[in-house]
Amino acid sequence: MDRSKIVAVVTGVISIALAIAYLIVVQIIDFRGEMLPAPIVETITIGLNI
């Protein structure tokens, strides 16, 4: 096998591994639940007390 083919296979494997790792991380973050918005009232009152 040529050196260029080996490099292509290795980079392809790394790319697929990164893609799978990304999907796993996204699933873990999504599994944690809904994102709650920041409390608007508290941020306004903190800003006014400065």
PDB file of N, H, CA, C and O in Angstrom:
ATOM      1  N   MET A   1       0.840  -1.189   0.000  1.00  0.00           N
ATOM      2  CA  MET A   1       0.000   0.000   0.000  1.00  0.00           C
ATOM      3  C   MET A   1       0.880   1.247   0.000  1.00  0.00           C
ATOM      4  O   MET A   1       1.887   1.309   0.705  1.00  0.00           O
ATOM      5  N   ASP A   2       0.494   2.219  -0.785  1.00  0.00           N
ATOM      6  H   ASP A   2      -0.324   2.168  -1.358  1.00  0.00           H
ATOM      7  CA  ASP A   2       1.257   3.458  -0.830  1.00  0.00           C
ATOM      8  C   ASP A   2       1.105   4.231   0.467  1.00  0.00           C
ATOM      9  O   ASP A   2       0.155   4.043   1.227  1.00  0.00           O
ATOM     10  N   ARG A   3       2.075   5.108   0.694  1.00  0.00           N
ATOM     11  H   ARG A   3       2.847   5.260   0.077  1.00  0.00           H
ATOM     12  CA  ARG A   3       2.039   5.942   1.901  1.00  0.00           C
ATOM     13  C   ARG A   3       0.801   6.842   1.891  1.00  0.00           C
ATOM     14  O   ARG A   3       0.188   7.051   2.938  1.00  0.00           O
ATOM     15  N   SER A   4       0.431   7.369   0.748  1.00  0.00           N
ATOM     16  H   SER A   4       0.928   7.199  -0.103  1.00  0.00           H
ATOM     17  CA  SER A   4      -0.722   8.271   0.673  1.00  0.00           C
ATOM     18  C   SER A   4      -2.028   7.545   1.006  1.00  0.00           C
ATOM     19  O   SER A   4      -2.929   8.130   1.607  1.00  0.00           O
ATOM     20  N   LYS A   5      -2.128   6.279   0.619  1.00  0.00           N
ATOM     21  H   LYS A   5      -1.396   5.803   0.131  1.00  0.00           H
ATOM     22  CA  LYS A   5      -3.323   5.507   0.953  1.00  0.00           C
ATOM     23  C   LYS A   5      -3.400   5.239   2.446  1.00  0.00           C
ATOM     24  O   LYS A   5      -4.484   5.279   3.029  1.00  0.00           O
ATOM     25  N   ILE A   6      -2.263   4.967   3.068  1.00  0.00           N
ATOM     26  H   ILE A   6      -1.382   4.935   2.594  1.00  0.00           H
ATOM     27  CA  ILE A   6      -2.230   4.739   4.513  1.00  0.00           C
ATOM     28  C   ILE A   6      -2.645   6.002   5.249  1.00  0.00           C
ATOM     29  O   ILE A   6      -3.423   5.944   6.201  1.00  0.00           O
ATOM     30  N   VAL A   7      -2.131   7.133   4.813  1.00  0.00           N
ATOM     31  H   VAL A   7      -1.499   7.179   4.039  1.00  0.00           H
ATOM     32  CA  VAL A   7      -2.492   8.410   5.434  1.00  0.00           C
ATOM     33  C   VAL A   7      -3.980   8.672   5.260  1.00  0.00           C
ATOM     34  O   VAL A   7      -4.629   9.149   6.192  1.00  0.00           O
ATOM     35  N   ALA A   8      -4.533   8.374   4.099  1.00  0.00           N
ATOM     36  H   ALA A   8      -4.006   7.986   3.343  1.00  0.00           H
ATOM     37  CA  ALA A   8      -5.960   8.583   3.852  1.00  0.00           C
ATOM     38  C   ALA A   8      -6.809   7.693   4.748  1.00  0.00           C
ATOM     39  O   ALA A   8      -7.822   8.144   5.283  1.00  0.00           O
ATOM     40  N   VAL A   9      -6.415   6.441   4.920  1.00  0.00           N
ATOM     41  H   VAL A   9      -5.592   6.074   4.485  1.00  0.00           H
ATOM     42  CA  VAL A   9      -7.170   5.520   5.774  1.00  0.00           C
ATOM     43  C   VAL A   9      -7.096   5.972   7.225  1.00  0.00           C
ATOM     44  O   VAL A   9      -8.108   5.970   7.926  1.00  0.00           O
ATOM     45  N   VAL A  10      -5.913   6.357   7.682  1.00  0.00           N
ATOM     46  H   VAL A  10      -5.091   6.359   7.113  1.00  0.00           H
ATOM     47  CA  VAL A  10      -5.752   6.795   9.074  1.00  0.00           C
ATOM     48  C   VAL A  10      -6.571   8.050   9.337  1.00  0.00           C
ATOM     49  O   VAL A  10      -7.253   8.124  10.358  1.00  0.00           O
ATOM     50  N   THR A  11      -6.525   9.022   8.464  1.00  0.00           N
ATOM     51  H   THR A  11      -5.971   8.962   7.634  1.00  0.00           H
ATOM     52  CA  THR A  11      -7.308  10.239   8.678  1.00  0.00           C
ATOM     53  C   THR A  11      -8.803   9.959   8.596  1.00  0.00           C
ATOM     54  O   THR A  11      -9.591  10.588   9.302  1.00  0.00           O
ATOM     55  N   GLY A  12      -9.198   9.022   7.742  1.00  0.00           N
ATOM     56  H   GLY A  12      -8.558   8.511   7.168  1.00  0.00           H
ATOM     57  CA  GLY A  12     -10.604   8.641   7.674  1.00  0.00           C
ATOM     58  C   GLY A  12     -11.076   8.005   8.974  1.00  0.00           C
ATOM     59  O   GLY A  12     -12.165   8.311   9.458  1.00  0.00           O
ATOM     60  N   VAL A  13     -10.257   7.117   9.541  1.00  0.00           N
ATOM     61  H   VAL A  13      -9.372   6.868   9.147  1.00  0.00           H
ATOM     62  CA  VAL A  13     -10.598   6.476  10.812  1.00  0.00           C
ATOM     63  C   VAL A  13     -10.681   7.514  11.926  1.00  0.00           C
ATOM     64  O   VAL A  13     -11.593   7.466  12.751  1.00  0.00           O
ATOM     65  N   ILE A  14      -9.737   8.448  11.955  1.00  0.00           N
ATOM     66  H   ILE A  14      -8.996   8.487  11.285  1.00  0.00           H
ATOM     67  CA  ILE A  14      -9.762   9.510  12.967  1.00  0.00           C
ATOM     68  C   ILE A  14     -11.018  10.360  12.802  1.00  0.00           C
ATOM     69  O   ILE A  14     -11.651  10.724  13.793  1.00  0.00           O
ATOM     70  N   SER A  15     -11.378  10.675  11.581  1.00  0.00           N
ATOM     71  H   SER A  15     -10.864  10.379  10.777  1.00  0.00           H
ATOM     72  CA  SER A  15     -12.567  11.483  11.320  1.00  0.00           C
ATOM     73  C   SER A  15     -13.834  10.775  11.792  1.00  0.00           C
ATOM     74  O   SER A  15     -14.699  11.393  12.413  1.00  0.00           O
ATOM     75  N   ILE A  16     -13.941   9.503  11.504  1.00  0.00           N
ATOM     76  H   ILE A  16     -13.239   9.001  10.999  1.00  0.00           H
ATOM     77  CA  ILE A  16     -15.121   8.739  11.940  1.00  0.00           C
ATOM     78  C   ILE A  16     -15.160   8.638  13.465  1.00  0.00           C
ATOM     79  O   ILE A  16     -16.229   8.745  14.066  1.00  0.00           O
ATOM     80  N   ALA A  17     -14.005   8.433  14.090  1.00  0.00           N
ATOM     81  H   ALA A  17     -13.136   8.346  13.602  1.00  0.00           H
ATOM     82  CA  ALA A  17     -13.948   8.352  15.554  1.00  0.00           C
ATOM     83  C   ALA A  17     -14.378   9.669  16.187  1.00  0.00           C
ATOM     84  O   ALA A  17     -15.106   9.670  17.180  1.00  0.00           O
ATOM     85  N   LEU A  18     -13.934  10.790  15.623  1.00  0.00           N
ATOM     86  H   LEU A  18     -13.342  10.789  14.817  1.00  0.00           H
ATOM     87  CA  LEU A  18     -14.334  12.101  16.147  1.00  0.00           C
ATOM     88  C   LEU A  18     -15.829  12.336  15.959  1.00  0.00           C
ATOM     89  O   LEU A  18     -16.483  12.899  16.836  1.00  0.00           O
ATOM     90  N   ALA A  19     -16.367  11.914  14.833  1.00  0.00           N
ATOM     91  H   ALA A  19     -15.836  11.456  14.120  1.00  0.00           H
ATOM     92  CA  ALA A  19     -17.794  12.085  14.578  1.00  0.00           C
ATOM     93  C   ALA A  19     -18.626  11.270  15.571  1.00  0.00           C
ATOM     94  O   ALA A  19     -19.632  11.759  16.086  1.00  0.00           O
ATOM     95  N   ILE A  20     -18.215  10.048  15.835  1.00  0.00           N
ATOM     96  H   ILE A  20     -17.398   9.652  15.416  1.00  0.00           H
ATOM     97  CA  ILE A  20     -18.939   9.210  16.790  1.00  0.00           C
ATOM     98  C   ILE A  20     -18.821   9.787  18.196  1.00  0.00           C
ATOM     99  O   ILE A  20     -19.804   9.811  18.936  1.00  0.00           O
ATOM    100  N   ALA A  21     -17.638  10.250  18.572  1.00  0.00           N
ATOM    101  H   ALA A  21     -16.839  10.231  17.970  1.00  0.00           H
ATOM    102  CA  ALA A  21     -17.450  10.866  19.891  1.00  0.00           C
ATOM    103  C   ALA A  21     -18.328  12.104  20.033  1.00  0.00           C
ATOM    104  O   ALA A  21     -18.910  12.333  21.093  1.00  0.00           O
ATOM    105  N   TYR A  22     -18.427  12.903  18.972  1.00  0.00           N
ATOM    106  H   TYR A  22     -17.954  12.717  18.111  1.00  0.00           H
ATOM    107  CA  TYR A  22     -19.276  14.097  19.000  1.00  0.00           C
ATOM    108  C   TYR A  22     -20.738  13.714  19.208  1.00  0.00           C
ATOM    109  O   TYR A  22     -21.433  14.337  20.012  1.00  0.00           O
ATOM    110  N   LEU A  23     -21.205  12.704  18.496  1.00  0.00           N
ATOM    111  H   LEU A  23     -20.640  12.199  17.844  1.00  0.00           H
ATOM    112  CA  LEU A  23     -22.587  12.270  18.649  1.00  0.00           C
ATOM    113  C   LEU A  23     -22.862  11.755  20.060  1.00  0.00           C
ATOM    114  O   LEU A  23     -23.935  11.998  20.610  1.00  0.00           O
ATOM    115  N   ILE A  24     -21.904  11.049  20.643  1.00  0.00           N
ATOM    116  H   ILE A  24     -21.031  10.851  20.196  1.00  0.00           H
ATOM    117  CA  ILE A  24     -22.070  10.551  22.011  1.00  0.00           C
ATOM    118  C   ILE A  24     -22.142  11.709  22.994  1.00  0.00           C
ATOM    119  O   ILE A  24     -22.982  11.702  23.893  1.00  0.00           O
ATOM    120  N   VAL A  25     -21.278  12.699  22.835  1.00  0.00           N
ATOM    121  H   VAL A  25     -20.596  12.705  22.104  1.00  0.00           H
ATOM    122  CA  VAL A  25     -21.295  13.862  23.726  1.00  0.00           C
ATOM    123  C   VAL A  25     -22.611  14.615  23.597  1.00  0.00           C
ATOM    124  O   VAL A  25     -23.176  15.036  24.606  1.00  0.00           O
ATOM    125  N   VAL A  26     -23.102  14.791  22.396  1.00  0.00           N
ATOM    126  H   VAL A  26     -22.642  14.449  21.576  1.00  0.00           H
ATOM    127  CA  VAL A  26     -24.372  15.487  22.191  1.00  0.00           C
ATOM    128  C   VAL A  26     -25.513  14.713  22.843  1.00  0.00           C
ATOM    129  O   VAL A  26     -26.394  15.316  23.456  1.00  0.00           O
ATOM    130  N   GLN A  27     -25.509  13.398  22.722  1.00  0.00           N
ATOM    131  H   GLN A  27     -24.793  12.909  22.225  1.00  0.00           H
ATOM    132  CA  GLN A  27     -26.547  12.592  23.349  1.00  0.00           C
ATOM    133  C   GLN A  27     -26.489  12.692  24.868  1.00  0.00           C
ATOM    134  O   GLN A  27     -27.531  12.750  25.521  1.00  0.00           O
ATOM    135  N   ILE A  28     -25.297  12.712  25.438  1.00  0.00           N
ATOM    136  H   ILE A  28     -24.450  12.665  24.908  1.00  0.00           H
ATOM    137  CA  ILE A  28     -25.152  12.836  26.893  1.00  0.00           C
ATOM    138  C   ILE A  28     -25.670  14.193  27.359  1.00  0.00           C
ATOM    139  O   ILE A  28     -26.384  14.278  28.357  1.00  0.00           O
ATOM    140  N   ILE A  29     -25.311  15.250  26.637  1.00  0.00           N
ATOM    141  H   ILE A  29     -24.731  15.180  25.826  1.00  0.00           H
ATOM    142  CA  ILE A  29     -25.777  16.586  27.014  1.00  0.00           C
ATOM    143  C   ILE A  29     -27.285  16.684  26.860  1.00  0.00           C
ATOM    144  O   ILE A  29     -27.952  17.291  27.698  1.00  0.00           O
ATOM    145  N   ASP A  30     -27.826  16.105  25.818  1.00  0.00           N
ATOM    146  H   ASP A  30     -27.284  15.612  25.138  1.00  0.00           H
ATOM    147  CA  ASP A  30     -29.265  16.140  25.589  1.00  0.00           C
ATOM    148  C   ASP A  30     -30.013  15.312  26.632  1.00  0.00           C
ATOM    149  O   ASP A  30     -31.152  15.632  26.973  1.00  0.00           O
ATOM    150  N   PHE A  31     -29.392  14.264  27.134  1.00  0.00           N
ATOM    151  H   PHE A  31     -28.467  14.004  26.857  1.00  0.00           H
ATOM    152  CA  PHE A  31     -30.010  13.388  28.120  1.00  0.00           C
ATOM    153  C   PHE A  31     -30.210  14.091  29.461  1.00  0.00           C
ATOM    154  O   PHE A  31     -31.064  13.687  30.251  1.00  0.00           O
ATOM    155  N   ARG A  32     -29.429  15.140  29.723  1.00  0.00           N
ATOM    156  H   ARG A  32     -28.736  15.469  29.082  1.00  0.00           H
ATOM    157  CA  ARG A  32     -29.505  15.829  31.012  1.00  0.00           C
ATOM    158  C   ARG A  32     -30.832  16.532  31.214  1.00  0.00           C
ATOM    159  O   ARG A  32     -31.210  16.784  32.359  1.00  0.00           O
ATOM    160  N   GLY A  33     -31.546  16.856  30.172  1.00  0.00           N
ATOM    161  H   GLY A  33     -31.239  16.652  29.242  1.00  0.00           H
ATOM    162  CA  GLY A  33     -32.857  17.472  30.320  1.00  0.00           C
ATOM    163  C   GLY A  33     -32.937  18.807  29.613  1.00  0.00           C
ATOM    164  O   GLY A  33     -32.017  19.237  28.918  1.00  0.00           O
ATOM    165  N   GLU A  34     -34.081  19.447  29.822  1.00  0.00           N
ATOM    166  H   GLU A  34     -34.828  19.098  30.387  1.00  0.00           H
ATOM    167  CA  GLU A  34     -34.317  20.727  29.163  1.00  0.00           C
ATOM    168  C   GLU A  34     -33.425  21.813  29.728  1.00  0.00           C
ATOM    169  O   GLU A  34     -33.099  21.821  30.915  1.00  0.00           O
ATOM    170  N   MET A  35     -33.042  22.722  28.863  1.00  0.00           N
ATOM    171  H   MET A  35     -33.308  22.715  27.899  1.00  0.00           H
ATOM    172  CA  MET A  35     -32.301  23.887  29.323  1.00  0.00           C
ATOM    173  C   MET A  35     -33.296  24.900  29.848  1.00  0.00           C
ATOM    174  O   MET A  35     -34.282  25.215  29.181  1.00  0.00           O
ATOM    175  N   LEU A  36     -33.042  25.407  31.032  1.00  0.00           N
ATOM    176  H   LEU A  36     -32.241  25.152  31.573  1.00  0.00           H
ATOM    177  CA  LEU A  36     -33.918  26.403  31.620  1.00  0.00           C
ATOM    178  C   LEU A  36     -33.402  27.791  31.272  1.00  0.00           C
ATOM    179  O   LEU A  36     -32.197  28.032  31.341  1.00  0.00           O
ATOM    180  N   PRO A  37     -34.284  28.702  30.902  1.00  0.00           N
ATOM    181  CA  PRO A  37     -33.816  30.055  30.603  1.00  0.00           C
ATOM    182  C   PRO A  37     -33.356  30.761  31.875  1.00  0.00           C
ATOM    183  O   PRO A  37     -33.760  30.403  32.981  1.00  0.00           O
ATOM    184  N   ALA A  38     -32.527  31.743  31.702  1.00  0.00           N
ATOM    185  H   ALA A  38     -32.198  32.034  30.803  1.00  0.00           H
ATOM    186  CA  ALA A  38     -32.045  32.518  32.848  1.00  0.00           C
ATOM    187  C   ALA A  38     -33.205  33.284  33.470  1.00  0.00           C
ATOM    188  O   ALA A  38     -34.078  33.776  32.756  1.00  0.00           O
ATOM    189  N   PRO A  39     -33.219  33.388  34.792  1.00  0.00           N
ATOM    190  CA  PRO A  39     -34.294  34.145  35.440  1.00  0.00           C
ATOM    191  C   PRO A  39     -34.174  35.625  35.112  1.00  0.00           C
ATOM    192  O   PRO A  39     -33.187  36.265  35.473  1.00  0.00           O
ATOM    193  N   ILE A  40     -35.166  36.168  34.434  1.00  0.00           N
ATOM    194  H   ILE A  40     -35.969  35.648  34.140  1.00  0.00           H
ATOM    195  CA  ILE A  40     -35.115  37.547  33.954  1.00  0.00           C
ATOM    196  C   ILE A  40     -35.257  38.534  35.097  1.00  0.00           C
ATOM    197  O   ILE A  40     -34.558  39.547  35.123  1.00  0.00           O
ATOM    198  N   VAL A  41     -36.141  38.266  36.037  1.00  0.00           N
ATOM    199  H   VAL A  41     -36.709  37.443  36.017  1.00  0.00           H
ATOM    200  CA  VAL A  41     -36.407  39.208  37.132  1.00  0.00           C
ATOM    201  C   VAL A  41     -35.159  39.412  37.972  1.00  0.00           C
ATOM    202  O   VAL A  41     -34.836  40.549  38.317  1.00  0.00           O
ATOM    203  N   GLU A  42     -34.457  38.354  38.306  1.00  0.00           N
ATOM    204  H   GLU A  42     -34.720  37.431  38.026  1.00  0.00           H
ATOM    205  CA  GLU A  42     -33.272  38.494  39.143  1.00  0.00           C
ATOM    206  C   GLU A  42     -32.154  39.238  38.427  1.00  0.00           C
ATOM    207  O   GLU A  42     -31.435  40.016  39.055  1.00  0.00           O
ATOM    208  N   THR A  43     -31.995  39.019  37.146  1.00  0.00           N
ATOM    209  H   THR A  43     -32.578  38.388  36.635  1.00  0.00           H
ATOM    210  CA  THR A  43     -30.926  39.713  36.435  1.00  0.00           C
ATOM    211  C   THR A  43     -31.230  41.200  36.310  1.00  0.00           C
ATOM    212  O   THR A  43     -30.306  42.013  36.326  1.00  0.00           O
ATOM    213  N   ILE A  44     -32.497  41.575  36.187  1.00  0.00           N
ATOM    214  H   ILE A  44     -33.248  40.914  36.174  1.00  0.00           H
ATOM    215  CA  ILE A  44     -32.852  42.981  36.105  1.00  0.00           C
ATOM    216  C   ILE A  44     -32.619  43.667  37.442  1.00  0.00           C
ATOM    217  O   ILE A  44     -32.070  44.768  37.478  1.00  0.00           O
ATOM    218  N   THR A  45     -33.021  43.044  38.536  1.00  0.00           N
ATOM    219  H   THR A  45     -33.467  42.149  38.506  1.00  0.00           H
ATOM    220  CA  THR A  45     -32.859  43.687  39.845  1.00  0.00           C
ATOM    221  C   THR A  45     -31.398  43.784  40.232  1.00  0.00           C
ATOM    222  O   THR A  45     -30.998  44.755  40.874  1.00  0.00           O
ATOM    223  N   ILE A  46     -30.594  42.808  39.860  1.00  0.00           N
ATOM    224  H   ILE A  46     -30.919  42.019  39.339  1.00  0.00           H
ATOM    225  CA  ILE A  46     -29.153  42.887  40.161  1.00  0.00           C
ATOM    226  C   ILE A  46     -28.545  44.050  39.375  1.00  0.00           C
ATOM    227  O   ILE A  46     -27.711  44.783  39.906  1.00  0.00           O
ATOM    228  N   GLY A  47     -28.945  44.222  38.138  1.00  0.00           N
ATOM    229  H   GLY A  47     -29.623  43.627  37.706  1.00  0.00           H
ATOM    230  CA  GLY A  47     -28.402  45.290  37.311  1.00  0.00           C
ATOM    231  C   GLY A  47     -28.789  46.668  37.827  1.00  0.00           C
ATOM    232  O   GLY A  47     -28.028  47.622  37.669  1.00  0.00           O
ATOM    233  N   LEU A  48     -29.961  46.785  38.441  1.00  0.00           N
ATOM    234  H   LEU A  48     -30.579  46.009  38.570  1.00  0.00           H
ATOM    235  CA  LEU A  48     -30.405  48.093  38.935  1.00  0.00           C
ATOM    236  C   LEU A  48     -29.746  48.477  40.245  1.00  0.00           C
ATOM    237  O   LEU A  48     -29.671  49.664  40.562  1.00  0.00           O
ATOM    238  N   ASN A  49     -29.270  47.521  41.010  1.00  0.00           N
ATOM    239  H   ASN A  49     -29.330  46.557  40.753  1.00  0.00           H
ATOM    240  CA  ASN A  49     -28.651  47.812  42.306  1.00  0.00           C
ATOM    241  C   ASN A  49     -27.218  48.300  42.179  1.00  0.00           C
ATOM    242  O   ASN A  49     -26.618  48.703  43.175  1.00  0.00           O
ATOM    243  N   ILE A  50     -26.665  48.274  40.997  1.00  0.00           N
ATOM    244  H   ILE A  50     -27.152  47.946  40.188  1.00  0.00           H
ATOM    245  CA  ILE A  50     -25.255  48.672  40.835  1.00  0.00           C
ATOM    246  C   ILE A  50     -25.093  50.163  40.974  1.00  0.00           C
ATOM    247  O   ILE A  50     -23.979  50.676  40.868  1.00  0.00           O
TER     248      ILE A  50
END
